[in-house]
Amino acid sequence: MINRDIYSPFIWASIGFVVGLALGVSTVSVWILAIGFFAFLIWLNYLGQANENSEGWRFSAGPAFMMSWILGILINSLIN
């Protein structure tokens, strides 16, 4: 069950949004983003080769993480 949840783009997007919203543009936020991308690469390596059924779902988590982080930063700047 946790295997399916971790490579869900919705979970990664939620984490990216919360980091961007809470921290905005800061050094800590960028470090968390970098650690998140590193964790994503490790997770992709752990999962092994993708098949046609799960390839898009698996690889969309990284871009969803980045886009949601940017959206969180935008909303943070509108609030502050």
N, C-alpha and C positions, 0 to 999 in steps of 0.2 A: 504493500500500500504506500509506504513512504517513497518507494522508488518512483511511482507514478506522480506523486505530488511534487517531488523535487524538480523533475524536468518539465513540469507544467509552466508554460509561459505566463500564466496568471499569477502564480506564486512569485516568480522572478520579477514580474512587473510590479506587483504590490510592494515588494521589498525595495525596488528602485524608487518607486514613488514616495514611500515613507522616508527614505534617506534624503531625497531631494527636497521634500517638503520640510522636514525637520531641520536639516542642516544648511540648506541653500548652497550657495557657491562658497565652499570653504576647503581648506586643506584636508580636514578630516573627511569630508564628504567625498572628495576625489580619491583619497586612500581607500575608503570603504568601497567605492566603485571599482577601483583597481583590484582589490582583494576579491570582490564579487566576480569579476571577469576571470581571474585566476582560478577561482573555485569552479566556475562554469567550464573552463577548459579541462580541469581535472575530472570533473563529472563526465564530460564527453569522452575522455579517454577511458574512464571506468566502464562506461556503457558499451564500448567497443563499436564495431561497425554497425551502421544504421541499415535498416531495411526500408523498402519503399513505403510501408504503412506508417512508420513512425519518424521518418527523416525530417519532415517539415515541422512537426510538433516539437521534436528534440532540439533543433537548431534555432527555432524562433525565440527561445527563452533568452538568449543573449541580447539580441536587438530589442526585445521587449523590456529588458532590464534597463538598457541605456535610454530608450525613448521615454520610459516612465520616470526615470531620474530627471531628465530634462523637463518633463511636464511638472514634476514636483518643484523644481527650481523656479519655473515660471509662476506657478501659483504662490510660492513663497514670496517672490518679489512683488506680486500684486497685493498680497496681504500686508507686507511690511512696507 
